[in-house]
Amino acid sequence: MAHPNQRAVVHPTAQDEVAAAGSELIGGPMGRRAVSTGGSRNPLRVVALVLIGMFTLGMAQKAPCYEEGWFFGATTQYSHACYSDIPHLYGSRGFADGVIPYYERIPDALSDGMEYLEYPVLTGLFMQAASWLTPNGGAQFEARIYWLVNAGLLLVCALVIALCVSRIHRNRPWDGLLVALAPALALNATINWDLLAGALTCAALLMWSRSRPALAGVLIGLATAAKLYPVLLLGPLLLLCWRAGRWRAFGAATAAAATSWSAVNLPVMLPAFEGWSKFYTFSQERSVDVGSLWLIIAQRSDTGLESVNDYAIVMMVLGCAGIAALALAAPRRPRLAQLAFLVVALFILTNKVYSPQYVLWLIPLAVLARPRWRDFLIWQACEVFYFFGIWMYLLYRHGEEHHGLSVGGYQFAIVVHLLGTVYLCVLVARDVLRPEYDIVRRDGSDDPGGGVLDGAPDAFSLRRRREAPVSTPSAYVAWGAKPPASPAPHPTAFRPEQPWPADSSDDVSRET
């Protein structure tokens, strides 16, 4: 059955000047055949093949460490920017010795100060399953194979992310190319296990976009069992369902998330509470670390910032209050992806640590929130700069000759990362306040990834509604927007972004 709010498929090279310019490398802007449902140029196939190619390049970038950097000379993995937690934790967290995570303590000789595995339960299961697939053959051989096994599993997760992004907005399948071509994804994909939570989160957003809130909630709960940040998505869902009056959908998603999270965690939490709680106590007790604004403050003021948890919580709460005000007072109800990106970005900006792989949390959300090639690439350039900056800083700290990036240089890299993320947040917030700048809504769409929210009139808003004349379409009244005097043509290549909407006929029909 056709989607009631379906729009014509968007040609990125006809809407985005950067995409059009880049397409000259492969023969120029693609035409109608590029978005056909079959053939070798099907968008999903192209996205999958491009992602596999980029992922392979990212693995090749780790080759110097695979040969010796992880095992001989601590600085090699920093000078070649090929560090990964995966081979190191295979031995230091007891997987090589058959230690059962959460139930058994890590032997003191291996633990690096850790008594239990410091990862959430579903990530721990993922790590354990990869160790079962790793054959015996000596410490270094096993560590290499363990990394390869994890890389294969993480490639599947990356494919799920890219394909879900291609399908969440039905009329924008080519947006998945932004994920597939993201340089920060290729560089950071095999540093840690963050892609697992990202895949579950994107699958949840896909299910929500198909008006399946209960299944979306199940996936949010599983994603939260793999990493903490996906639970933040319940905040945007609360605000948008409140504004649209879709309380049943929100209740179903929340209940399903709590149920699936409990189903994964309770079998470990009840018999092995101390091991299960290690992730949460470690997160709370962890001091200010790399990549955060707090590290700059601590280094500049020469203080340990003992109350950093309180500061971070206060900033997070204030930021969430601002996002709530934005969501409830915007002239038109924001899209789910926009609020999801803003709240996760806020969590990253206020957190006391920013490991380079955390960028994987934001990549799919950034593409869904603002699929604009220029802005996405600017942000990615900032993240790539930070990626190399942190390894050069660690080389400076741990190398005997202090080659690499000094403290001041690394602080500059952190500032670049922070400004790049803030830049994208400002653009997304502007799109919320001025929907005519939202590229996803240029064809008159409401929220293609909103599921039950797509096209729904407002039930509550902090914005004061204006009385409209009889001839005013109800869709504009519900969203608090002023309709154009006459329909505007659909946007074409290289034209300035036009006031929303370009064509309101479908919106009027479904609202009346």
C-alpha positions in Angstrom: 0.0 0.0 0.0 1.3 3.4 -0.9 2.2 5.8 1.9 -0.5 8.4 2.3 2.0 11.2 2.4 4.4 9.9 -0.2 6.3 12.4 -2.3 8.3 12.1 -5.5 11.8 10.7 -5.0 14.3 13.5 -4.5 17.3 13.7 -6.9 20.2 15.0 -4.8 22.1 16.3 -7.8 19.1 18.4 -8.7 18.7 19.8 -5.2 22.2 20.1 -3.8 25.0 22.0 -5.6 27.8 20.1 -3.9 26.2 16.8 -4.8 25.8 17.9 -8.4 29.5 19.1 -8.5 30.7 15.8 -7.0 28.7 13.8 -9.5 30.9 15.1 -12.3 33.5 12.5 -11.2 31.1 9.7 -12.3 29.7 11.3 -15.4 27.4 14.1 -14.2 24.1 14.4 -12.3 22.1 11.2 -12.3 18.7 11.0 -14.1 15.5 9.2 -13.7 17.0 5.7 -14.1 19.1 6.2 -11.0 16.1 6.0 -8.7 14.4 3.1 -10.5 13.3 0.1 -8.3 15.6 -2.3 -10.1 18.9 -2.6 -11.8 22.4 -2.2 -10.6 21.9 1.5 -9.8 19.2 0.9 -7.2 19.9 3.4 -4.4 20.1 0.8 -1.7 22.6 -1.3 -3.6 24.7 1.7 -4.4 24.7 2.8 -0.8 25.6 -0.6 0.4 28.5 -1.0 -2.1 29.9 2.4 -1.3 29.7 1.8 2.4 31.5 -1.6 2.1 34.2 0.2 0.0 34.7 3.0 2.6 34.6 0.5 5.5 37.3 -1.5 3.8 39.5 1.6 3.4 39.0 2.3 7.1 40.3 -1.2 7.9 43.2 -0.8 5.6 44.1 2.4 7.5 44.6 0.2 10.6 47.1 -2.0 8.8 50.2 -0.6 10.5 48.7 -1.5 13.8 47.5 -4.9 12.7 51.1 -5.9 11.8 52.8 -4.7 14.9 51.5 -1.3 16.3 49.1 -2.9 18.8 51.8 -5.2 20.2 55.3 -3.6 19.8 55.9 0.0 20.9 53.1 2.0 22.4 53.6 5.0 20.2 53.3 3.3 16.8 49.5 3.1 17.1 49.4 6.8 17.8 51.9 8.0 15.1 49.9 6.0 12.5 46.5 6.9 13.9 45.5 3.3 13.9 44.6 2.7 17.5 41.7 0.4 18.4 40.3 -0.7 21.8 39.3 -4.1 20.4 42.6 -6.1 20.4 43.7 -4.6 23.7 40.5 -5.4 25.5 40.5 -9.0 24.2 43.3 -9.7 26.6 42.9 -7.1 29.3 39.2 -7.9 29.9 39.7 -11.7 30.2 38.1 -12.8 26.9 41.3 -14.6 25.9 41.2 -16.5 29.2 37.5 -17.4 29.1 36.3 -15.0 31.8 32.5 -14.7 31.8 31.7 -11.0 31.8 29.8 -9.6 34.8 29.8 -12.9 36.6 33.5 -13.3 37.1 36.1 -10.8 38.1 38.9 -9.9 35.7 42.2 -11.3 37.0 44.4 -8.6 38.5 47.2 -9.2 36.1 44.9 -8.4 33.2 42.4 -5.9 34.6 44.2 -2.5 34.3 42.4 -1.6 37.5 39.0 -2.9 36.3 37.3 -5.5 38.5 34.5 -6.2 36.0 33.8 -5.4 32.3 32.8 -1.7 32.1 30.4 -2.0 29.1 26.6 -2.4 29.0 25.2 -5.9 28.9 24.3 -6.1 25.2 27.7 -4.8 24.2 29.3 -7.3 26.5 27.4 -10.1 24.8 28.6 -8.8 21.4 32.2 -8.8 22.7 31.7 -12.3 24.1 30.2 -13.7 20.9 33.2 -12.4 18.9 35.6 -14.1 21.3 33.7 -17.4 20.8 34.4 -17.0 17.0 38.1 -16.4 17.6 40.3 -19.5 17.2 43.2 -20.3 19.4 46.7 -19.7 18.2 48.7 -17.5 20.6 48.0 -14.1 22.2 48.9 -11.8 19.2 47.3 -14.1 16.6 44.1 -14.3 18.6 44.0 -10.5 19.2 44.4 -9.9 15.4 41.6 -12.4 14.6 39.4 -11.0 17.3 39.7 -7.6 15.7 38.9 -9.0 12.3 35.8 -10.9 13.6 34.6 -7.7 15.3 35.2 -5.7 12.1 33.1 -8.1 10.1 30.2 -7.9 12.7 30.6 -4.1 12.9 30.4 -3.9 9.1 27.0 -5.5 9.3 26.0 -2.9 11.8 27.3 -0.1 9.6 25.2 -1.5 6.6 22.1 -1.5 8.8 22.7 2.2 9.7 23.2 3.3 6.1 20.3 1.3 4.7 17.9 2.4 7.5 18.8 6.1 6.8 18.1 5.4 3.1 14.6 4.1 4.0 13.5 6.3 6.9 12.7 9.2 4.5 10.9 7.2 1.7 11.5 9.9 -0.9 15.2 10.5 -0.1 16.9 7.1 -0.5 20.1 8.7 -1.7 20.7 10.4 1.7 22.2 7.1 2.7 25.2 8.0 0.6 26.1 10.7 3.2 26.5 8.0 5.8 28.3 5.6 3.4 30.8 8.3 2.4 31.3 9.8 5.8 35.1 9.8 6.4 34.7 9.9 10.2 32.7 6.6 10.0 35.5 4.9 8.0 38.2 6.1 10.4 36.3 5.3 13.7 34.2 2.3 12.8 36.6 -0.4 14.3 37.9 1.6 17.3 35.1 0.3 19.6 31.7 -1.2 19.5 29.5 1.9 19.1 28.1 0.8 15.8 26.0 -1.8 17.5 24.0 0.8 19.4 23.8 3.0 16.3 22.4 0.1 14.2 19.6 -0.6 16.8 18.9 3.1 17.1 18.5 3.6 13.3 16.3 0.5 13.1 14.1 2.0 15.9 13.8 5.2 13.9 12.9 3.2 10.8 10.1 1.3 12.7 8.8 4.6 14.1 8.7 6.1 10.6 6.5 3.1 9.6 4.1 3.8 12.4 5.2 0.9 14.6 5.8 2.6 17.9 5.9 -0.6 20.0 8.6 -2.2 17.8 10.5 1.1 17.8 10.4 1.1 21.5 11.7 -2.5 21.7 14.7 -1.4 19.6 15.3 1.7 21.6 15.4 -0.5 24.7 17.9 -2.9 23.1 20.0 0.1 21.9 20.1 1.5 25.4 21.2 -2.0 26.6 24.2 -1.5 24.3 25.0 2.1 25.0 23.3 4.8 27.2 22.6 7.6 24.7 19.7 6.0 22.7 17.4 6.4 25.7 17.6 10.2 25.0 15.3 9.6 22.0 12.4 9.2 24.3 12.6 12.9 25.1 12.0 14.1 21.5 9.2 11.5 21.2 7.6 12.8 24.3 7.7 16.4 23.1 6.4 15.7 19.6 3.7 13.3 20.8 2.6 15.9 23.3 2.4 18.6 20.6 0.5 16.2 18.3 -1.6 14.6 20.9 -0.3 11.1 20.1 0.0 9.8 23.7 -0.9 6.2 22.8 2.0 5.9 20.5 4.4 7.4 23.0 3.1 5.1 25.7 3.5 2.1 23.6 7.1 3.0 22.7 8.1 3.8 26.2 6.6 0.6 27.7 8.2 -1.5 25.0 11.6 0.2 25.6 11.4 -0.5 29.3 10.4 -4.1 28.7 13.1 -4.9 26.2 15.8 -3.2 28.3 14.7 -5.2 31.4 14.6 -8.4 29.4 18.2 -8.0 28.5 19.5 -6.6 31.8 17.6 -8.4 34.5 19.2 -11.9 33.9 22.5 -10.3 34.6 21.5 -7.6 37.1 19.8 -10.0 39.6 22.5 -12.7 39.9 25.5 -10.5 39.3 24.6 -6.9 40.4 28.1 -5.8 41.2 29.4 -6.8 37.7 26.3 -5.5 36.0 26.6 -2.1 37.7 30.2 -1.6 36.8 29.3 0.4 33.7 27.2 2.9 35.6 29.6 3.3 38.5 32.5 3.7 36.1 30.6 6.3 34.1 29.8 8.3 37.3 33.3 8.0 38.8 35.3 8.6 35.7 37.3 11.8 35.8 37.5 14.5 33.1 39.0 12.9 30.1 39.9 13.5 26.4 38.0 15.6 24.0 35.7 17.4 26.3 35.2 21.1 27.1 35.8 20.2 30.7 39.4 19.0 29.9 40.2 22.4 28.5 38.9 24.1 31.6 40.7 21.6 33.9 44.0 22.1 32.0 43.7 25.9 31.9 42.7 26.3 35.5 44.9 23.5 36.8 42.1 21.9 38.8 40.6 18.5 38.9 36.9 19.7 38.6 35.7 17.3 41.3 32.1 18.5 40.8 32.1 18.0 37.0 29.2 15.6 37.2 27.0 18.2 38.7 28.1 20.8 36.2 27.5 18.5 33.3 24.0 17.5 34.6 23.0 21.2 35.1 24.1 22.1 31.5 22.3 19.0 30.2 19.1 19.9 32.0 19.2 23.5 30.9 19.9 22.4 27.3 17.0 20.0 27.3 14.7 22.7 28.6 15.8 24.9 25.7 15.1 22.0 23.2 11.7 21.5 24.8 10.9 25.2 24.4 12.0 25.0 20.8 9.9 22.0 20.1 6.7 23.3 21.7 7.0 26.9 20.4 8.3 26.4 16.9 6.0 27.7 14.1 5.7 24.2 12.8 6.2 21.0 14.7 9.8 19.9 14.3 10.8 16.7 12.7 11.8 13.8 14.9 15.3 13.6 13.4 15.9 17.3 14.2 15.2 17.0 17.9 17.0 13.6 18.1 20.1 15.1 16.7 19.9 18.1 19.0 19.5 16.2 22.2 22.3 13.6 21.4 24.6 16.5 20.3 23.9 18.3 23.6 24.8 15.1 25.5 28.1 14.9 23.6 28.9 18.6 24.1 28.3 18.5 27.8 29.8 15.1 28.5 33.1 14.9 30.5 34.7 12.7 27.9 34.6 12.6 24.1 36.2 9.5 22.6 36.7 9.9 18.8 34.2 7.0 18.0 31.4 9.0 19.6 30.9 10.8 16.3 29.3 7.5 15.1 26.3 8.4 17.3 25.7 11.6 15.4 26.4 10.7 11.8 23.0 9.1 10.9 21.1 11.6 13.0 22.9 14.5 11.3 22.0 13.1 7.9 18.4 12.7 8.8 18.2 16.2 10.5 19.9 18.1 7.7 20.9 16.2 4.6 22.9 19.0 3.1 26.2 18.0 1.6 28.1 21.2 2.3 27.2 21.5 5.9 27.7 17.7 6.5 31.2 17.8 5.0 32.2 20.9 7.0 31.3 19.1 10.2 33.0 15.9 9.0 36.2 17.9 8.3 36.2 19.1 11.9 35.8 15.5 13.2 38.6 14.2 11.0 40.8 17.0 12.2 40.0 15.9 15.8 40.6 12.3 14.9 44.2 12.9 14.0 44.6 15.5 16.7 43.9 13.1 19.6 46.4 10.5 18.4 49.1 13.1 17.9 48.3 14.4 21.4 48.7 10.9 22.9 51.9 10.5 20.9 53.2 13.6 22.5 52.2 12.4 26.0 53.5 8.9 25.7 56.5 9.3 23.4 59.9 9.7 24.9 60.8 12.5 22.4 57.5 14.3 22.8 56.8 14.4 19.1 53.2 15.1 18.1 50.7 17.7 19.3 51.2 19.6 22.5 48.6 20.4 25.1 47.8 23.7 23.4 47.5 22.1 20.0 45.2 19.4 21.3 43.0 22.0 23.0 42.7 23.7 19.6 41.6 20.4 18.1 38.9 20.0 20.8 37.7 23.5 20.0 37.4 22.7 16.3 35.4 19.6 17.1 33.1 21.5 19.5 32.6 24.4 17.0 31.8 21.9 14.2 29.1 20.2 16.2 27.7 23.6 17.4 27.7 24.8 13.8 25.4 21.9 12.8 23.2 22.4 15.8 22.7 26.0 15.0 21.6 25.1 11.4 19.2 22.5 12.6 17.7 24.9 15.2 17.3 27.5 12.5 15.5 25.0 10.3 13.1 24.3 13.2 12.4 28.0 13.7 12.3 28.8 10.0 10.9 25.6 8.2 11.4 27.2 4.8 15.1 26.4 5.2 14.5 22.7 6.0 15.6 20.9 2.9 13.5 17.8 3.7 10.3 20.0 3.7 11.0 21.8 0.5 8.6 19.6 -1.4 5.8 20.3 1.1 6.5 17.2 3.2 5.8 17.4 6.9 7.9 14.7 8.7 8.7 11.7 6.4 10.3 9.9 9.3 7.6 10.9 11.8 5.3 7.9 11.4 2.1 8.7 13.3 3.3 12.3 13.6 3.6 12.8 9.9 0.8 15.3 8.9 -0.9 15.3 12.3 -2.4 18.6 13.4 -1.2 20.2 16.6 -3.1 19.4 19.8 -0.8 21.6 21.9 1.6 24.4 21.2 3.2 27.3 23.1 2.9 29.3 20.0 -0.3 31.4 19.8 -2.5 30.5 16.9 -3.9 33.0 14.6 -7.4 33.0 13.3 -7.4 32.2 9.6 -9.9 33.2 6.9 -12.2 30.6 5.4 -10.0 30.1 2.4 -6.9 29.3 4.4 -6.0 25.6 4.2 -6.2 23.9 7.6 -2.8 22.4 7.3 -1.2 25.9 7.5 -3.4 26.8 10.5 -2.4 23.7 12.4 1.3 24.3 11.8 1.1 28.0 12.5 2.5 28.9 9.1 1.2 31.5 6.6 0.4 29.9 3.2 1.9 31.5 0.1 -0.3 33.6 -2.2 0.1 31.1 -5.0 1.8 27.7 -5.3 5.5 27.9 -5.9 7.2 25.5 -8.3 9.2 22.6 -7.1 12.9 23.5 -6.3 15.4 22.8 -9.1 19.1 22.5 -9.1 21.1 25.5 -7.8 18.0 27.6 -6.9 18.0 29.2 -3.5 16.0 27.4 -0.8 12.4 28.5 -1.2 9.8 29.2 1.4 7.9 26.1 2.5 5.9 24.5 1.0 6.6 24.2 -2.7 3.4 22.2 -3.3 0.7 22.0 -0.7 -2.0 20.0 -2.5 -1.3 16.7 -0.7 -1.1 18.4 2.7 -4.5 20.1 2.2 -6.2 16.9 1.1 -5.1 14.8 4.0 -5.9 17.6 6.6 -9.4 18.3 5.3 
